Amino acid sequence: MTNYEKKEIKVVETIAKTLEKLDTELSKLDSLEEGTKKHPIKKWFAEKKALHEIKHILHEANRYEKYDEKEMVKFESYIDSLNI
């Protein structure tokens, strides 16, 4: 196996871990929804964060050029301004 193939495997494994973390977070939010509260904004934020992490992983592997490091900071400040 070449270094390139090993790097691709590592990238895929890292993305899989990110998606597993997202699934765990979403399932926690789903269990909270069984009551009277809904958490669509928290789910949306978790999905946005996971996508940002995946973009970062792909950018480091030279597979995604549109990655913006400051995107998540801007997004988090926007969420904070909503006072959620």
N, CA, C and O atoms as a GROMACS GRO file, in nm:
protein
  336
    1MET      N    1   0.085  -0.117   0.000
    1MET     CA    2   0.000   0.000   0.000
    1MET      C    3   0.090   0.124   0.000
    1MET      O    4   0.186   0.132   0.077
    2THR      N    5   0.058   0.218  -0.085
    2THR     CA    6   0.138   0.339  -0.094
    2THR      C    7   0.098   0.440   0.013
    2THR      O    8  -0.006   0.426   0.077
    3ASN      N    9   0.181   0.540   0.030
    3ASN     CA   10   0.150   0.646   0.127
    3ASN      C   11   0.020   0.716   0.091
    3ASN      O   12  -0.057   0.754   0.179
    4TYR      N   13  -0.003   0.734  -0.038
    4TYR     CA   14  -0.126   0.800  -0.083
    4TYR      C   15  -0.249   0.719  -0.041
    4TYR      O   16  -0.347   0.775   0.006
    5GLU      N   17  -0.242   0.588  -0.059
    5GLU     CA   18  -0.356   0.503  -0.022
    5GLU      C   19  -0.377   0.505   0.130
    5GLU      O   20  -0.491   0.506   0.176
    6LYS      N   21  -0.269   0.507   0.205
    6LYS     CA   22  -0.281   0.514   0.351
    6LYS      C   23  -0.343   0.647   0.393
    6LYS      O   24  -0.426   0.651   0.484
    7LYS      N   25  -0.304   0.754   0.326
    7LYS     CA   26  -0.359   0.885   0.357
    7LYS      C   27  -0.508   0.890   0.325
    7LYS      O   28  -0.586   0.945   0.402
    8GLU      N   29  -0.548   0.831   0.212
    8GLU     CA   30  -0.691   0.827   0.177
    8GLU      C   31  -0.770   0.748   0.280
    8GLU      O   32  -0.880   0.789   0.319
    9ILE      N   33  -0.716   0.635   0.325
    9ILE     CA   34  -0.784   0.554   0.425
    9ILE      C   35  -0.800   0.634   0.554
    9ILE      O   36  -0.906   0.630   0.617
   10LYS      N   37  -0.695   0.706   0.594
   10LYS     CA   38  -0.703   0.787   0.716
   10LYS      C   39  -0.808   0.896   0.702
   10LYS      O   40  -0.881   0.923   0.797
   11VAL      N   41  -0.817   0.959   0.586
   11VAL     CA   42  -0.916   1.064   0.562
   11VAL      C   43  -1.057   1.007   0.574
   11VAL      O   44  -1.144   1.066   0.638
   12VAL      N   45  -1.078   0.892   0.512
   12VAL     CA   46  -1.211   0.830   0.518
   12VAL      C   47  -1.245   0.790   0.662
   12VAL      O   48  -1.359   0.809   0.705
   13GLU      N   49  -1.150   0.737   0.735
   13GLU     CA   50  -1.174   0.700   0.875
   13GLU      C   51  -1.206   0.822   0.960
   13GLU      O   52  -1.292   0.816   1.048
   14THR      N   53  -1.137   0.932   0.935
   14THR     CA   54  -1.162   1.055   1.011
   14THR      C   55  -1.301   1.111   0.980
   14THR      O   56  -1.370   1.157   1.070
   15ILE      N   57  -1.340   1.107   0.855
   15ILE     CA   58  -1.474   1.152   0.817
   15ILE      C   59  -1.579   1.061   0.882
   15ILE      O   60  -1.682   1.109   0.929
   16ALA      N   61  -1.553   0.932   0.884
   16ALA     CA   62  -1.647   0.838   0.946
   16ALA      C   63  -1.662   0.869   1.095
   16ALA      O   64  -1.773   0.864   1.148
   17LYS      N   65  -1.552   0.900   1.163
   17LYS     CA   66  -1.560   0.935   1.305
   17LYS      C   67  -1.642   1.062   1.325
   17LYS      O   68  -1.720   1.071   1.420
   18THR      N   69  -1.624   1.159   1.237
   18THR     CA   70  -1.701   1.283   1.245
   18THR      C   71  -1.850   1.255   1.228
   18THR      O   72  -1.933   1.311   1.300
   19LEU      N   73  -1.884   1.171   1.132
   19LEU     CA   74  -2.025   1.137   1.110
   19LEU      C   75  -2.082   1.056   1.226
   19LEU      O   76  -2.199   1.072   1.261
   20GLU      N   77  -2.002   0.969   1.286
   20GLU     CA   78  -2.047   0.894   1.403
   20GLU      C   79  -2.075   0.988   1.519
   20GLU      O   80  -2.172   0.971   1.593
   21LYS      N   81  -1.988   1.089   1.535
   21LYS     CA   82  -2.008   1.189   1.640
   21LYS      C   83  -2.137   1.267   1.615
   21LYS      O   84  -2.211   1.296   1.708
   22LEU      N   85  -2.163   1.301   1.489
   22LEU     CA   86  -2.286   1.371   1.453
   22LEU      C   87  -2.407   1.284   1.482
   22LEU      O   88  -2.505   1.332   1.539
   23ASP      N   89  -2.401   1.157   1.444
   23ASP     CA   90  -2.513   1.066   1.472
   23ASP      C   91  -2.542   1.056   1.621
   23ASP      O   92  -2.658   1.054   1.662
   24THR      N   93  -2.436   1.050   1.701
   24THR     CA   94  -2.454   1.043   1.846
   24THR      C   95  -2.520   1.168   1.899
   24THR      O   96  -2.613   1.161   1.980
   25GLU      N   97  -2.473   1.283   1.854
   25GLU     CA   98  -2.530   1.410   1.899
   25GLU      C   99  -2.676   1.424   1.857
   25GLU      O  100  -2.759   1.470   1.934
   26LEU      N  101  -2.706   1.384   1.733
   26LEU     CA  102  -2.845   1.393   1.685
   26LEU      C  103  -2.936   1.297   1.759
   26LEU      O  104  -3.052   1.330   1.787
   27SER      N  105  -2.886   1.179   1.792
   27SER     CA  106  -2.970   1.084   1.867
   27SER      C  107  -2.997   1.134   2.008
   27SER      O  108  -3.106   1.112   2.061
   28LYS      N  109  -2.899   1.203   2.068
   28LYS     CA  110  -2.922   1.263   2.200
   28LYS      C  111  -3.032   1.368   2.190
   28LYS      O  112  -3.120   1.375   2.275
   29LEU      N  113  -3.025   1.451   2.086
   29LEU     CA  114  -3.127   1.554   2.068
   29LEU      C  115  -3.263   1.493   2.039
   29LEU      O  116  -3.365   1.545   2.084
   30ASP      N  117  -3.265   1.383   1.964
   30ASP     CA  118  -3.392   1.314   1.937
   30ASP      C  119  -3.453   1.260   2.066
   30ASP      O  120  -3.575   1.265   2.083
   31SER      N  121  -3.371   1.209   2.155
   31SER     CA  122  -3.424   1.156   2.280
   31SER      C  123  -3.480   1.269   2.367
   31SER      O  124  -3.575   1.247   2.443
   32LEU      N  125  -3.424   1.387   2.356
   32LEU     CA  126  -3.477   1.502   2.429
   32LEU      C  127  -3.610   1.549   2.372
   32LEU      O  128  -3.692   1.606   2.443
   33GLU      N  129  -3.631   1.526   2.242
   33GLU     CA  130  -3.754   1.570   2.176
   33GLU      C  131  -3.875   1.486   2.216
   33GLU      O  132  -3.989   1.523   2.186
   34GLU      N  133  -3.852   1.376   2.283
   34GLU     CA  134  -3.965   1.293   2.323
   34GLU      C  135  -4.056   1.366   2.420
   34GLU      O  136  -4.173   1.332   2.434
   35GLY      N  137  -4.001   1.468   2.486
   35GLY     CA  138  -4.081   1.551   2.574
   35GLY      C  139  -4.155   1.656   2.493
   35GLY      O  140  -4.198   1.630   2.380
   36THR      N  141  -4.170   1.773   2.549
   36THR     CA  142  -4.243   1.879   2.481
   36THR      C  143  -4.153   1.973   2.400
   36THR      O  144  -4.203   2.047   2.315
   37LYS      N  145  -4.023   1.970   2.425
   37LYS     CA  146  -3.932   2.061   2.356
   37LYS      C  147  -3.884   2.001   2.225
   37LYS      O  148  -3.866   1.880   2.212
   38LYS      N  149  -3.865   2.088   2.129
   38LYS     CA  150  -3.806   2.051   2.000
   38LYS      C  151  -3.669   2.118   1.993
   38LYS      O  152  -3.647   2.223   2.054
   39HIS      N  153  -3.578   2.060   1.918
   39HIS     CA  154  -3.442   2.113   1.909
   39HIS      C  155  -3.394   2.122   1.764
   39HIS      O  156  -3.284   2.077   1.734
   40PRO      N  157  -3.473   2.181   1.674
   40PRO     CA  158  -3.430   2.186   1.534
   40PRO      C  159  -3.307   2.274   1.510
   40PRO      O  160  -3.225   2.244   1.424
   41ILE      N  161  -3.294   2.383   1.586
   41ILE     CA  162  -3.179   2.470   1.567
   41ILE      C  163  -3.052   2.403   1.617
   41ILE      O  164  -2.946   2.416   1.555
   42LYS      N  165  -3.061   2.331   1.727
   42LYS     CA  166  -2.944   2.259   1.778
   42LYS      C  167  -2.902   2.150   1.680
   42LYS      O  168  -2.783   2.125   1.662
   43LYS      N  169  -2.999   2.084   1.619
   43LYS     CA  170  -2.968   1.981   1.518
   43LYS      C  171  -2.900   2.046   1.398
   43LYS      O  172  -2.800   1.995   1.347
   44TRP      N  173  -2.955   2.158   1.354
   44TRP     CA  174  -2.900   2.229   1.240
   44TRP      C  175  -2.756   2.272   1.269
   44TRP      O  176  -2.669   2.260   1.183
   45PHE      N  177  -2.731   2.323   1.391
   45PHE     CA  178  -2.598   2.364   1.430
   45PHE      C  179  -2.502   2.245   1.432
   45PHE      O  180  -2.388   2.257   1.386
   46ALA      N  181  -2.547   2.131   1.484
   46ALA     CA  182  -2.462   2.011   1.489
   46ALA      C  183  -2.427   1.965   1.348
   46ALA      O  184  -2.313   1.925   1.322
   47GLU      N  185  -2.523   1.970   1.258
   47GLU     CA  186  -2.498   1.931   1.119
   47GLU      C  187  -2.401   2.028   1.052
   47GLU      O  188  -2.311   1.986   0.980
   48LYS      N  189  -2.418   2.156   1.075
   48LYS     CA  190  -2.329   2.258   1.018
   48LYS      C  191  -2.186   2.238   1.070
   48LYS      O  192  -2.090   2.250   0.994
   49LYS      N  193  -2.173   2.209   1.198
   49LYS     CA  194  -2.042   2.188   1.257
   49LYS      C  195  -1.975   2.063   1.198
   49LYS      O  196  -1.855   2.065   1.170
   50ALA      N  197  -2.051   1.956   1.181
   50ALA     CA  198  -1.996   1.834   1.123
   50ALA      C  199  -1.952   1.856   0.979
   50ALA      O  200  -1.846   1.808   0.938
   51LEU      N  201  -2.032   1.929   0.902
   51LEU     CA  202  -1.993   1.960   0.764
   51LEU      C  203  -1.866   2.045   0.759
   51LEU      O  204  -1.781   2.025   0.672
   52HIS      N  205  -1.853   2.137   0.852
   52HIS     CA  206  -1.733   2.219   0.858
   52HIS      C  207  -1.610   2.132   0.888
   52HIS      O  208  -1.505   2.151   0.828
   53GLU      N  209  -1.625   2.037   0.981
   53GLU     CA  210  -1.514   1.947   1.014
   53GLU      C  211  -1.477   1.861   0.893
   53GLU      O  212  -1.358   1.838   0.868
   54ILE      N  213  -1.576   1.814   0.819
   54ILE     CA  214  -1.549   1.732   0.701
   54ILE      C  215  -1.477   1.816   0.595
   54ILE      O  216  -1.384   1.768   0.530
   55LYS      N  217  -1.521   1.940   0.576
   55LYS     CA  218  -1.453   2.028   0.482
   55LYS      C  219  -1.307   2.048   0.522
   55LYS      O  220  -1.218   2.050   0.437
   56HIS      N  221  -1.284   2.064   0.652
   56HIS     CA  222  -1.148   2.082   0.703
   56HIS      C  223  -1.062   1.958   0.675
   56HIS      O  224  -0.948   1.970   0.631
   57ILE      N  225  -1.117   1.841   0.700
   57ILE     CA  226  -1.046   1.716   0.676
   57ILE      C  227  -1.010   1.703   0.528
   57ILE      O  228  -0.897   1.670   0.493
   58LEU      N  229  -1.107   1.730   0.442
   58LEU     CA  230  -1.082   1.720   0.298
   58LEU      C  231  -0.984   1.826   0.249
   58LEU      O  232  -0.904   1.801   0.159
   59HIS      N  233  -0.989   1.944   0.309
   59HIS     CA  234  -0.896   2.050   0.272
   59HIS      C  235  -0.753   2.009   0.308
   59HIS      O  236  -0.660   2.033   0.230
   60GLU      N  237  -0.735   1.948   0.424
   60GLU     CA  238  -0.602   1.903   0.465
   60GLU      C  239  -0.549   1.794   0.373
   60GLU      O  240  -0.428   1.779   0.356
   61ALA      N  241  -0.640   1.718   0.312
   61ALA     CA  242  -0.601   1.611   0.220
   61ALA      C  243  -0.592   1.661   0.077
   61ALA      O  244  -0.577   1.583  -0.017
   62ASN      N  245  -0.600   1.794   0.061
   62ASN     CA  246  -0.594   1.857  -0.072
   62ASN      C  247  -0.705   1.809  -0.166
   62ASN      O  248  -0.682   1.790  -0.285
   63ARG      N  249  -0.823   1.788  -0.110
   63ARG     CA  250  -0.938   1.744  -0.189
   63ARG      C  251  -1.052   1.845  -0.190
   63ARG      O  252  -1.154   1.822  -0.256
   64TYR      N  253  -1.036   1.956  -0.119
   64TYR     CA  254  -1.142   2.057  -0.111
   64TYR      C  255  -1.077   2.193  -0.098
   64TYR      O  256  -1.007   2.220   0.000
   65GLU      N  257  -1.099   2.279  -0.196
   65GLU     CA  258  -1.030   2.407  -0.199
   65GLU      C  259  -1.110   2.523  -0.140
   65GLU      O  260  -1.053   2.628  -0.110
   66LYS      N  261  -1.240   2.507  -0.122
   66LYS     CA  262  -1.325   2.617  -0.079
   66LYS      C  263  -1.337   2.629   0.072
   66LYS      O  264  -1.424   2.701   0.122
   67TYR      N  265  -1.252   2.560   0.146
   67TYR     CA  266  -1.257   2.562   0.292
   67TYR      C  267  -1.218   2.699   0.345
   67TYR      O  268  -1.118   2.756   0.303
   68ASP      N  269  -1.297   2.752   0.438
   68ASP     CA  270  -1.270   2.880   0.501
   68ASP      C  271  -1.258   2.856   0.651
   68ASP      O  272  -1.356   2.820   0.716
   69GLU      N  273  -1.138   2.875   0.705
   69GLU     CA  274  -1.114   2.850   0.847
   69GLU      C  275  -1.204   2.934   0.937
   69GLU      O  276  -1.247   2.889   1.043
   70LYS      N  277  -1.234   3.054   0.893
   70LYS     CA  278  -1.310   3.147   0.976
   70LYS      C  279  -1.461   3.130   0.962
   70LYS      O  280  -1.538   3.198   1.030
   71GLU      N  281  -1.503   3.040   0.876
   71GLU     CA  282  -1.646   3.019   0.853
   71GLU      C  283  -1.719   2.980   0.981
   71GLU      O  284  -1.826   3.033   1.010
   72MET      N  285  -1.662   2.889   1.057
   72MET     CA  286  -1.728   2.842   1.178
   72MET      C  287  -1.730   2.950   1.285
   72MET      O  288  -1.828   2.960   1.360
   73VAL      N  289  -1.626   3.030   1.294
   73VAL     CA  290  -1.623   3.140   1.391
   73VAL      C  291  -1.734   3.240   1.359
   73VAL      O  292  -1.805   3.286   1.449
   74LYS      N  293  -1.749   3.273   1.231
   74LYS     CA  294  -1.856   3.364   1.189
   74LYS      C  295  -1.993   3.305   1.221
   74LYS      O  296  -2.082   3.375   1.269
   75PHE      N  297  -2.008   3.176   1.193
   75PHE     CA  298  -2.135   3.109   1.218
   75PHE      C  299  -2.167   3.104   1.367
   75PHE      O  300  -2.281   3.129   1.407
   76GLU      N  301  -2.067   3.072   1.450
   76GLU     CA  302  -2.090   3.067   1.594
   76GLU      C  303  -2.125   3.205   1.649
   76GLU      O  304  -2.208   3.215   1.739
   77SER      N  305  -2.064   3.309   1.597
   77SER     CA  306  -2.098   3.444   1.644
   77SER      C  307  -2.241   3.480   1.601
   77SER      O  308  -2.312   3.549   1.673
   78TYR      N  309  -2.281   3.432   1.484
   78TYR     CA  310  -2.419   3.454   1.438
   78TYR      C  311  -2.517   3.383   1.532
   78TYR      O  312  -2.619   3.441   1.571
   79ILE      N  313  -2.487   3.260   1.567
   79ILE     CA  314  -2.573   3.184   1.659
   79ILE      C  315  -2.580   3.253   1.795
   79ILE      O  316  -2.686   3.262   1.855
   80ASP      N  317  -2.465   3.302   1.843
   80ASP     CA  318  -2.464   3.373   1.970
   80ASP      C  319  -2.549   3.499   1.965
   80ASP      O  320  -2.612   3.537   2.064
   81SER      N  321  -2.551   3.564   1.850
   81SER     CA  322  -2.631   3.687   1.837
   81SER      C  323  -2.781   3.658   1.841
   81SER      O  324  -2.861   3.746   1.871
   82LEU      N  325  -2.819   3.533   1.811
   82LEU     CA  326  -2.959   3.495   1.817
   82LEU      C  327  -3.007   3.469   1.959
   82LEU      O  328  -3.128   3.460   1.983
   83ASN      N  329  -2.914   3.458   2.053
   83ASN     CA  330  -2.946   3.432   2.194
   83ASN      C  331  -3.027   3.305   2.213
   83ASN      O  332  -3.132   3.305   2.279
   84ILE      N  333  -2.978   3.197   2.155
   84ILE     CA  334  -3.048   3.068   2.166
   84ILE      C  335  -3.006   2.997   2.291
   84ILE      O  336  -3.053   2.887   2.319
   0.00000   0.00000   0.00000
